[in-house]
Amino acid sequence: MQPPLPPRETLPAVIRRSLEQPREAALLERAGATWNATSSERVMDRVENLAYAIRSSGVQAGDRIALIAANCVDWIVADFAILFAGCAVVPIFPTQASDQVAFILRDSDAKLVFADTPQSAERMRTLTQAPVVVFQSRGDDSLDRFEERGARARTEHPGDIAQWEAALKPDDLAVLIYTSGTTGEPKGVMLSHYNVAFNAESSFSNTFDVLPSGSNVLSILPFSHIYEHMILYGYMLRGMHHYIAHDVEKLLDDLRDVHPVTMTAVPRLFERVIARVVGVAKSEGGLQAKIVPWALNVGRDYMSAKMRGKDPGAVLSLQYRVAHSLVLRKIRPRLGLDKLIFFVSGSAALHFDVAMTLLGCDIPIVEGYGPTECSPVVTVNTFENNHYGTVGKPIPGVEVKIADDGEVLVRGPGVMLGYYKNPAATAEALNGGWYHTGDVGELDADGFLRITDRKNELFKTSGGKFIAPARLESAIKRSVYVNQALIVGEGRPHPVALISPNWELLRQELGIAPDIPAGTLAERSDVIAFMTDQVRRQTADLATFEQVWRIAVLSRDLTIEDGELSPTLKVKRRIVESRYAAPIGRLYAEEAARA
């Protein structure tokens, strides 16, 4: 029997209800070697002051307000205040390309912009005529001055905020969030107050109910992404101590400080954790350089057998006991994960082997799925019923079905209002009352969803075989020597790969001096041979037509700044394939010459 749907509330109602639980450390962010705490009472006080400042600046109910900043307490306060003022927040990634930021500001008709740094503010002023409020400024445009003006207005008109809140309806626009734009201009996804409130309530009652209230949690994903944006409401509802990480490069320090019970992440982070563990062992040399990779592989194989319902056998079981005693049991506490109950993975496919490697170290991962248009969670596994290799069952209140062509269709209270100013795209996406995700998947006999690829990214080889590039890329990135992988091969005899190596580990493995530039190394025969062998190993268990035998080594990672990745780190395939057309062409030409 399905549980009842969460109450139809606005987000300010959810925020008030959550912050009424007094907590001295509701939000915490790093300040040097320490963490600054903000109480739930102080958060609410700042939110109300800022809401008054927004309305006193001439902004009207229903107006859109842009928020472009890295994760911080000010981001959350501004986000909440925008909603309390009766407006809609337009979150923008700080790393987003200027042409896309300009489009978003223009398309949303943002009446006000919040930015974190003076440099970001100057950039915004070249893209919009709207006023800009700056978190880190000390001038008249600063957030502090803005809040002070709001505090005065609040004193003069104390009852106004109750009127603004009362005027809001659950189906009003709350968040206008623009899709990544990997294949064209971004589309504005309109999410209502209830879209997001429902998703937070349903997701957390389904998956996070095992987490003790008042526990420590850590955010590393950007709040500009709808996933972490929704998660912060869930953390509030659970009364968590919410730590906010500022720099992914210092994540290990943050984990050791916070000892979180959970954290949401993307698969790349888990791949980097494994690579880091191997890298440290290899840098130490000696027995460690051999035993740590061996132990990780044993843990992966043992857990793979267990999770697939197979008997690991006496030899592998003995190896696992030894590996766990010598290496694996020590990894979790050294990473600051001694209190972790589970990680949550989303945004992209988590390879089964990566999950099994970490599970061998007693680090469980719960995988979920959902697009921005669904606020975003559609399905997620639970700690008690975790089917590795799937993205779980639909959360309460959400329905999923598979179309005849394999596309995943979704219906439920989390599905968007539509695309902003784009009725044609809205009608296409919501055809028949179901949201058409564009993802291809299947439901197993127990109702667990498995995503196999993006519908518009499948390509056919000249031999008539369909290739799902994400499947191959996920397999290749199991290698700790691979940072990024892109599969191409439309209309070609077979797929080839563009590979960006983990240069630090690769240099250690091949004994290459650190002063030799990567641009030179990308053409070296020993580098190409080693990375080709890595790719062949990782795709050897796939179908023959999926196996990758030829690669081009990239001298650098694909980046957001160069327009090759979306702000959510999805590869812009058309751009990358066009930019690297020459090396791709050479791979096929060299093979044809050998034939």
N, C-alpha and C positions, 0 to 999 in steps of 0.2 A: 504494500500500500504506500503510495506516494505521500510524503509529508505535505502539509499545507504550504501554499506560496507565501513568501515574505510579505509583510504589509506594504501597501502602496504608499510609499513615503517619498518626500523630496530629500535631496542630499543634505540640505541644512538640518532637516529633522533627524537624519541619521547622525550627523556630526554632533548636534546638541546632545542627543541620547548617549553617544559614546563618550563625550568629554565630561558628562555629568559624573562619570566614575572618576573620583579624584586620584590623580597620580602625580607624584612629584617629578617623575621622569617619564613623561609621555613620549617626548621626542628628544633624541640625543644626536649630536653631530660632533665630529672630531675637531678639536682646536689644538693643534700641535700634538703633544703627548697625552693630552687629557680629552675628555668628552664633556661638552657643555649640555646640560639638561634643561629642558623647558617643560614646565608643569602643564597639566591639562587646563588648569584655570588660566594660566598665562597665555596659552594658545588661544583659548576662547576670547580673552580680552583683546588680544592683538587682532584677531579675525574681525571682531565687531568694530574696532577703531578703523581698520582698513576698509571695511565695507562702507562706513560713513564717508571716508575719504573718497572712495570711488564715486559714490552718488553725489558728493559735493563738488566733484570735478566737472559735472555736467553730463556724465554718462547716465543713460536711461535704462530702465528695466528692459531686458531682452537684448541689449547691445552685446556685441562680442568683444572680449578683451583677450589680447594675446599674452602668453607667458612663455618666455624663451630664457631658460636658465638651467644650469646644472642642479643636481639634487642638493637640497638644503632645507632647513626649517623654513626659511623665508618663502621657498617655492610652495610649500604646503599651506602656509598662512595666506599667501596671495591667492592660491587656488580656492581655498574655502571662502575667502572674503568676496571673491568674484561671484560665487554662488549666493552668498547671503545678500549681496547687493541686487540680486534678481537678474544677473547677467549670465552669459555663457562663456566658459573658458575655452580658449584656443591654444592648446599646448603645442609648442614648436621645439624640435630638437636643436640644441645649440650648435650642433655639427652640420645642420642642414645647409645645403648650398644656397647662396644668396638669391639666385633666380627663383628657387622654390619658395624661400621665405617671402620674397616680394609677392609671389603669386598668392600665397596663403593670406598675407596681410591685406592684399587688394581684394581677393575673393571673399574673405570673411568680413570685410569692411570693419576691421578692428578699430575701436574708438579710443583705445588706450593700450599701451604695451608695458609689461613688466620685463626687465632684463636684469641679469645678475651683475655684470661688470661694466665699467665705463667704456671699455672697448666694444663690447656687445651693443651698448646703448648707441654709440656713434654709428655703428653699422646699421642699426635699426632706423636711425634718423635719416640715413641716405635712402631708405626703402619705403618710408611712410611719413605722412604729415601728422600722424597721431602723437600725442604726448607720450613720453617715455619716462617711467619711474625706475630708478636704478638701485638695486639692493646694496651694492658696495660703494655707493657714492657718499660724499660728505657735503655735497652742495645742495642747492635748492631743489634739485631733481631726485634727491635721495628718498629711499623708502622710509627712513626715520622721520624726515620732515613731513612726508605725506601722511604717515600714521598720526603724527602730532596734530595735523590739521583735522584729521578724522576724529581724534579724541575730543577736540573742542566742539565739533559738530554733534558728536554723540551726547555730550553734556547738555547742549542747548536743545536737542530734539531726541530725548531718550526713547520715545515710543515709536520712532520711524522704522526701526529695524524689524519690529514685530509685524508692522504693516507690510513690509517688503516680503517677509517670509510667508505671511498669510496669503499674499497674492500669487505665490508660486503654486503650480500644479505638478503632480508626478510626471505628466506627459510633456511638460515644457522642456525645451532644449536646455541641456546643462553643459555638455561637452561637444565641441565641434573639433574633431580630430582628423587630420588629413593623412590619407594613406601614403605609403612610402614612395609611390610614383616610380616603381622599377621599370614600367613600360610606357610611361607618359606623364602628363601633368597629374599632380595629386588630386584625389577626390575628397571632399569634405564629408566625413561620416558624422551624421547627426545622432547623438546619443542623448536620450532623455534622462531626467533625474531617476526615474524608476528603472530604466535600462541598467544603469550602473549600480544603483542600490540593490536591485534584485540580484545582480550577478555577485556582488560582494556577500550578501546574506546567504545565497544558495551555495556558492562555492565553499564558503567557510564552514557552513553547517555540514557540508558533505565530506570535506577532506581535512579541514584544519581543526575539527572538533576534538581531536586527541591532544592538542597542544594546551598545556596548562595556561590559564589566564594569568597575565602579569609576567610572562616569560620574556626573555630577550630575543628579539628578531633583528635581522639586518637586511637593509635594502642596498643592492648594488646596481640593479637595472634602473634605467632612467624613468623618472615619473612622467616624462613626456610620452612614454609608451603606455597605451591603455592598460596593459597587463599590470605593471607596477602601480599605475594610477589607481586601478581598482583595488589592488592589494592593500594599499595604505588605508582604505576604508575598512577592509576586513581586519587589519591589525588593530585599528581603533575600536572596532566592535568587540574584539576579544580582550581589550584592555592591556595590550602588549607594551613593553618598553621597546620603542621603535628606534633602532640605531640607523643612522644614515651615513653610508660610505661615500666618500668624495672622489676616491681615486682607485680604479681597479688594480693598478700596479701595487697598491698597498693593502690589497685585500687580505693577505695572510696576516698582516699585523692587526687588521680589524677583527678577523675571526678569532685570533688569540686573545684579543681584549674582550670581545663581546660574548663568546661561547654561545652562539645562537641555538635555539631549538629548531629553527627552520630558516631557509632563505630561498628565494626564487632566483633562478638563473637560466641561462641559455646553454645548449650543449657545448658550445665552444669553451665555456669556462671550465666545464668538467674535463674536456680534452686537455686544456692547459694545466689543470691540476695534476693529471697523470704525467704529462710531459715534464712538469716541474719536479715531481718526485724522482723520475728517471734521471733528469738533468743533474740534480743534486748528487745522486748516487754515482753517476759517471764522473762528476768533477772530483769526488772523493777518491776515486780510483780503487785499485785493489779488489778485495772480495766484494765490497759493497757494489761496485760497478757491475758485477755479475749476478749477485744474489737478489738484488732488488728487482730488476727486470724479470728474472726467473720467477720470483714470488708473485709478482703482479700477474704474470701469464698463468700461473697455477691457480691463483684465486679466480681469475676470469673463467678458466676452463671448468673448475669445480662448480662455481655458481651457475654457469651456463647449463651444466648437466642437471643440477638441482632444480632450477627454475623451469626447465623443460620437462620435468618429471622423469628424468632418467637416473639410473644408478651410476654414480661417478666411478664406481669400482674401487677395489682395495688399494691399488697403487696410487691413483689420483687422490684418494681420501687421505692416505698417509702423507703424500706430498703437501697437501693443503694444511694438514695439522702442523707440519714442520714450517712451511712458509708463513703460516699465521703466527706461530710462536716466535719466529725469528724476525719477521718483517711486518706483516700486514696489520697486526694488532697495535703496532706502534704509530702507524700513520695517522689514524683518526685523532688521537690526543695531540700529536705534534702540529696538526693543522688547526687546532682550537675547536675541534668538533666533538669534544667529549660529551657535550649535552645535546648534540643534534639528535632530533627524532627522525627527520627526513629532509632532503632537499626537494625542491619542485623544479622541474624542467619544462620549458615551453618555448614557443616562437619558431622552433625548427625541430627536425627529427633527431632524436637521441638514438645513436646506434646501440644496439643490444650489447655489443662487446664492451663499450665504454661503461654502460650501466653495470654490467657484471664485474668489470675490473674493480669499480669502486665498492660494489656490494661485497666483494671478497675482502675488502678492508673495513667491513662493517659500516659502510656509508650507503644507506638506501636512498634511492631517487624515485620520486613519484612523478610520472609524466602526465601532462595534460595537453589540451588542444583548444584553439579558438581564434578566430579572426577578429580584427578591430570591430567589424560590423556587428559582432555578437557580444560586445561589451566586456571582455572578450571570451570568457571561458564557456565552452560548449561541453566538453567531456574532460574528466580527470580521474586518475586512479586514486585509490585511498590507501592509507598505510596498512590497514587490515586486509585489504583485498586488492593487492597490487599485481596486475598482470603485465609483467615486463614484456616489451615488444609491442604494446598497445598504448593508446592515449586515454584509456579508461572508458567508463560509461558516462552517458549524459548526466549532468548535474540535475537535481530535482527541479521540475518545471520546464525542462528543455526536451524537445523531441528531435531525433535524428533519423533520417532515412537515406538510402542510397538510390540514386536515379539509375535508369537503365544503362546509361553510359558510364556509371561508376562514380559520378559526382556526389559529394556529400552535401545533403540539404538539411537545413536547420530551421526549427520553428520554436518560438518561446518568448518570454517577456524581455529577454536580453537583446533581441534583434532590433537593430537600429530603426530610427524613424525614416531614414532615407539618406540620399546623397544631397548635399546642399546645392541648391540652384541647378540640379541635374535630374529632372523628372524622368528622362529617357533611361539613364543608367539605373535609377531607382526601380523603374518598372521592370527592367531586365533582371536585376539582382533579386527582386522580391516576387518574381513571376510565380503565380499559383499559390501565393501565401507562404512560400518557403524561401528562406535565404539561400541562394546558390553560391556556395563557398568558392568554387573553382578548384577545390582540392578533390583528388581521387582517393577513395578509400573503400573499406569493407567492414562489415560488422560480423563478429564471430558468433558462434552458437550461444554464447553467454551474454551477448550484447555489448561486448567491448569493441571499440573502434580502432581500426588500424589505418593510418594514412600512408598511401603509397607514393603519391607525387602530386605536383600541381598539374591541373588539366591542360593548361596552355604551355607547359614546359616539356611535355612528352615530345620526343622526336622519333622519326623513322629512319633507319639506316637504308642504304641502297639495296640491302638484301631483304627489305621488307619487315625488319624486326623493330618493334617499338622499344625505346630506351627511356627509362625514368632517371634523369640525371641526378636528382637528389639522392636516390638510392645508392648510386655509385660513389658520389661525393662523400656521403656519410661513411661508406665502407673505407674509402681511402684515408679519411681523416682519423681512422683508428690508429694509424702510425704516429708515434710521438714525433717523428721527423717532418710531419706535414702540418703546416699552419693553415693553408687554404687549398682548395681544389675546385676546379671548374671543368665539367665534362662538356665536350662538343662532339658533333658528328652527324648533324642533320644531312641526309642524302649521301653520306659517305659510307664506305664499306664497314666501318666499325668505329667505336668511340675513341677519342684521344683526350688527354687531360693537360690542363695548365696547372702547374704546381708551384705554390709558394712554400719553400721549406722553412722549418724551424732552424734558422741559421746557427744559433748558439749550440744546439745539440749536434747538428751536422758537422760543424767545425770540430767539436770534441771527438766525434766518431771517426772522422777522416784525418785528424791531426793537422788541420788547416790553421794557419796563423790568423789572429784576430784582425790584423791590419790589412789583409787582402780584401778589397771591396767585393760586395755580393754581385755587383754587375759583371765582374771578371769571372767569379766562380760559377755563375749561371751557365757559362759556356764550356766549363771544364768537363772533360770526358768522365773523370772519376765521380764528379758530383751527379752528372746526368745518369751514369750507370747505377749509382747507389740509389738515387731517388726512383729510377725506373723499377729497380728490384723491389723497393718498398711498395710501389703502386701495384705491381704484379702480384705480390704476396697478398695484399689486402683485397684484391678482386678475384683471386683464384677460386674462391668458393661460389662465385656467381655463375650464371649461365655463360656458355662459351661466347655468345654474341655480345655479352655485357662486359667481358674482361677487357682491361685496358693494358695495352702492350707498348704504347709509345706516349711520351710526355714531352712537354716543353717546360723548362725550369724558369720561373720568374725571379728577377733580381730583387723584387720588393713585394710587400703585401699589397693587395688591392685595398683601396682606401675610400672613405667617404669624401675626403677633400678633393680627390681626383675624379669624383663622379662615378666611381666604379661600384660603390656600395650604397645602399639606402641607409638612412639614419638607424634603421633596425638591423643593419649589417647583412641585409639580403643582397646577393650579387645582382647587378644590373646586367643581365646576360647579353643583351643586344649590344650594349656599349663595350663590354669587355671583349666579346667575340670580334667586333669591328676593330677595336684597338689592337688586338693581337692576331689579326688575320694573317699577317706575314709568317710568324712562327708556326701557326696552325697549318697554313698551306704547305710549309716546308716539310712538316711531319708526313703529310700524305704524299707529297712529291718524292721524298726520299724512299718511302715504301714502294711506290709505283716503279721507281728506278731499279729497285732490287728484285721486283717481280719478274 
